[in-house]
Structure formats: C-alpha cells, structure tokens
C-alpha cells in the first residue's frame, strides 16, 4: 500500500468513527427522551440527524475519490467496500434514533403513559455496546470481536420479544394506555433494528478481515 493511499484510508476511518460517535450519542439521547418524556431532547435528536446525514454524504464522496485516485486492489479494495457499507448502516442507525425520538415526542403529549420497561434500558445498553464493539472491530480489524457482536444480537432479540410481550399484556389489562404502549412498541422495534445494523457492521468486518461474506447466512455458518 502506498503512503498516500494509507493516509487517505486512515482519514476515512477517522471520519467513520466521528460519525459513529454522533450516532451513539443520538441513540442514548433518544432513549433518554423516551424514558423522561423529554420533548425538547427528542427535538434535538431529530435536528441532529442533519449532521449524521452530512457525514454520510462526505464519507460516500471520499470513498469514491479514494477508489478513483488510487485504484486499490485486494484488501484495500475490500476496506473501501466495507467503509461504504458501514457508512450506510450508521446512517440508518441515525434514522432509527430519530424514529425513537419521534415516539418520545408523541409520548410527551399523552396523558396516560405506562412505565418504561426496565428491560428497555438494558436493551439500550446492550445495543449501544454492540455498536461500539462493531466499530472497534472495524478499527482494529478484529474478526473474533466482530463474531462476538454478531452473537449478541440473539440477546437483543430476546429482550425485544420480552418487552413486546409485557406491553401486550399491559394493553390487555389497561385499554387506556394502548396508544402510549404502541409508541413504546415502535421504539423497541426501532432499537432492535439498530442492533441489526450493528450486526451488519460486524459481518462487514468479517468480510474485510477474512474475505468471507456471511450476511444473510444461517446463524450456524456465522459462528464458524
């Protein structure tokens, strides 16, 4: 790898990590807004999505520029392809944080709101940890860490199912909370989708390091 290509790839990685930091902040803020029914914080998350979108456009253009300028091959080409995919997944995570913030804003206007499930807080911590570890795996070219992130998605899915079951039971016993519970239902689903995108990033790292495409494969083949 030439020194100019190495420099440009390192710069791309720094931009991706900066974008990831903004996305992680948005996820936590959106859930905080949901838990505290803080419409002002929710609106800040929604407004902040412009910054994440700007990062996505900038990284996309830089990827094209590096590819055209250096015409990389082998692992360097895979690194640029992976950066493209990670960039897209991060932007989608930002969109989902906005979706959660919109649910928080809606809850603020409702008179009767059920208690926020404790499991939602744990699910948020686990999901944000997946995002952070997936990006650590990308930064350090750590395929074993990426595979551990992939396996964590099952735990997030379990939390998702349990929270939905709890909300359904609450709606059955207290019809006056149905509207609010549906907003929490949606927020939980959005958080689960963020974990799916973190899993995508981890799968992209496995592709980058090992040259193995494991997206859309059964779980057993991911863990080989």
N, C-alpha and C positions, 0 to 999 in steps of 0.2 A: 504494500500500500504506500503510495506517495505521501509526502508530508502534508501537501495541500489537501488531499482527499481526507487524510486522518483528521486534520484540523476542522474541515467542514463537517465531517461526521460527528466529531465531538461537539461542535456548535449545535448541530441538530439535536443531539441528545440533551444538551442543556436546555434547549427550548422546550423539548417534550417534558422534561422534569419540571420546568417552571409552570407549564400548562397543567401538569398533574397536580401540583400544589394547589392551584386555583380550583381544580375540580374537587379535590379532597375537602378544601375549605367549604365549598358550596354544599357538599353532601352533609357535612356536620351542621352547617348553619340551617339548612332546610329542615333537618330533623329537629334541631333545637326550636325552630319556629313552630313546627308541628306540635311539639311537646308543650310549649309555653303559650300556644295560640298567639304568637307574636307576628301580627300582620306587617309591621314595619320591617322586621328582619326578613320576612318572606319576600317583601318587595325588593329588598337589597339583593337577595339571591337572584331574583328574576332579572334585575337590572345588570347584575354582574355577568350574566351569560354572554353579553356582548364582548367582554374581554376574552372569554374562552373561545368564542367563535373567531375572534381576530387571531388568536394563537393558531387555531386550526388552519385558517387560510394561509398564514405566514409559513407554517411548517410544511403544508402541502406545496406551496410555491418553491420553498427551499429544497425539498426533496426532488422536484422536477429539475431545478437548476443544477444540483449536485450530480444528478444522473446524466444530464446533458453535457455538463462540463467535463466530468471525469470518466464517463462510460465504465462504471465499475463492473466487476465480474465476481463470480463465486460468492464468498461470504460477505463481501462488501455490498454486492447487489442485494443479497438477502437482507442485509441490515437496512438498506433503504426501503425495501419492500415491507419489512417489519415495521419501520417507522411510519410508513403510510397507514398501515392497519391499526397500529397503536393510536395514532393521531385520530383516526375515525372513531375508535372505541372511546377515547377520552371525551371527544365532543359529544357523543351520545350520552355518556355519564353526566356531563354537564346539563344536557337537556332534561334528563331524568330528575336531577336535583331541582331543576326549575319546576317540573311537574309536581314534585313533592311540596315545594314552596307554594305552589298554587292551591294545593289541598289545604295547606296550613292557613292560607289567606281565607279560604272558604270557611274553615272551621271557626275562624275568629268572628264570623258574622252569625254563628248559630247559637241559639240559647242553651240547648242541651247537648253536651258532648260526653261520650263515655270516657273513662280513664284510659290514658295511653298505656297499652300493654308494656310491662317491664321487658318482655322478650323483644320488643321492638328496639329498645336501647341496646340490648346485647347483639341483636341482629345488625344494628348500625355499626357497632364497634367491630364486629367480625367482617362486615363488608368493607369498611374503610381500611381495615388491616389487609384484606385481600388486595385492594387497590394499591396500597403502599408496597406490599411484598411483590406484587406482579411487576411494579416499576423498578424495585430493587433488583429483581431477577433480570429485567431488561438491561439495566445499567451495568450489572456485573456479569452478564452472560451466564447466569446461574440456572441451568436447566433443572437440577434437582429441586431448587426452591420453587421454580415455576410449576413443577408437577405437584408439589405440596399445596400450592394455591389452588390448583385445579380440583384437588380432593376436598378442599374446604367448601366448595360450592354445594356439596351434599348437605353440610351442616346448615348453611343459609337456607337451603330449600326446606329443611325440616322446620326451622324457625318460621318460615313463611307459611307453611301448612298449619302449624300450631296456632299462629296468630289469627289466620283466617278462620279456623275452627272456633276460636274464642269469640271473635267478632260476630260470627253467625249465631252463636248461642246467645250473645248479648242482644242481638236484633230480635231473636225469637222471644226473649223474655221481656224486652223493653222496646216496643214498637216506636216510641217517641225518639229513640236515638238512631233510627235507621239511616237517616240522611248523613249524620255525622259519621256513623260507623262505616258507611260506604266510602267516605273520603279517606278514612284510615285504611280501609281495604285497598283502595287505589294506591295510597302512599306505600303500603307494604309491598305491593306488587312492583312499584317503581324501584324500590330498594333491592328487591330480588333481581330485577333486570340489571341494576348496576353491578351486582355480583357476577351476573352472566358476562358482562363486558370485561370485568377484571379477569374472569376465566379466559375470555378470548385473548387478552393481552398475554396471559401466561402461556397459552397454547402457541401464540406467535413467537414467544421466546424459545420454546422447544423447537419450533421450525428454524429460528435463527441459529441456534447453537448446534442442533443435531441434524438439521435438514429434513426433519420428519414432520409431515403435515398431519396433525391429529384433530383438527376441527371436524365436527360432525361425525366423529367415531364413537362407538360404544365406550362406556367408562373403562371396561377391562383393557382396551387397547391403549387408552391414555396412560395407564399406570405401568406399562411395561418398562 
